[in-house]
Amino acid sequence: MNSGIAQPHNDNERLQDCSAQNTKPDTTHEAYADNDLVQRSRTGDLAAFEELFRRHQKRIYSIAMYLLQDENEAADATQDVFVKAYESLDRLKADAAFVTWLKAITVNLCRDFLRRRRRLRIDSLDSTIEHEDGNHAQADLPDESGNPAVLLDQKTMQEIVRKAVGSLSQDYREVVTLFYVDGKDVAEIAKMLNCPVGTVKARLSRARAELKRKLECYVKQ
């Protein structure tokens, strides 16, 4: 299956701006259409599943890109998500939304990608910097606040935000991506990640605090 995947104030507003451009709401009409395509796919209708792929590939790629921070891995993960979904269609409950199920697969497969990356000792998004004294500190964004060459147009700001999200720990990165980039509410995220609502709220709060610190040099006074 050829992907043909397209590449996609204050800190909260900047994240919301990215969300508005990368996603669209899950409407009742969309869910109804997905359900029809899923039923047809289950009978072996490949054209129906290809339509599901066309409808959701950009959304899934966007989530994978924020979680993995690598274009090639995000593209590979997107294709793996749809392969996994096709092979597992019989496991999708009749009352479950296809796109929500698809996003849960995406998060799990991205976790697998990150585990493989760590095993191979390739630069991990959760990597640390070892200082000469043997202590470790979490990798941070370079301070380019004094660089006049950094033009904070919309595209540049989106890239800065994406890198800031990518520098968060995996748990924080997941909830921020699903809440701001994908537009899910806290209850939906808790269900997708199989954790309590309170845990999601706590992770979001701590992630916001970290992002505020990482992005404050880019916020005009």
Sequence and secondary structure as in RCSB ss.txt:
>XXXX:A:sequence
MNSGIAQPHNDNERLQDCSAQNTKPDTTHEAYADNDLVQRSRTGDLAAFEELFRRHQKRIYSIAMYLLQDENEAA
DATQDVFVKAYESLDRLKADAAFVTWLKAITVNLCRDFLRRRRRLRIDSLDSTIEHEDGNHAQADLPDESGNPAV
LLDQKTMQEIVRKAVGSLSQDYREVVTLFYVDGKDVAEIAKMLNCPVGTVKARLSRARAELKRKLECYVKQ
>XXXX:A:secstr
          HHHHHHHHHHHH     HHHHHHHHHHHHHHHTT HHHHHHHHHHHHHHHHHHHHHHH  HHHHH
HHHHHHHHHHHHTGGGS TTS HHHHHHHHHHHHHHHHHHHHHHTT   TT EEE TTS EEE      TT TT 
   HHHHHHHHHHHHHTS HHHHHHHIIIIIS   HHHHHHHHTS HHHHHHHHHHHHHHHHHHHGGGS  
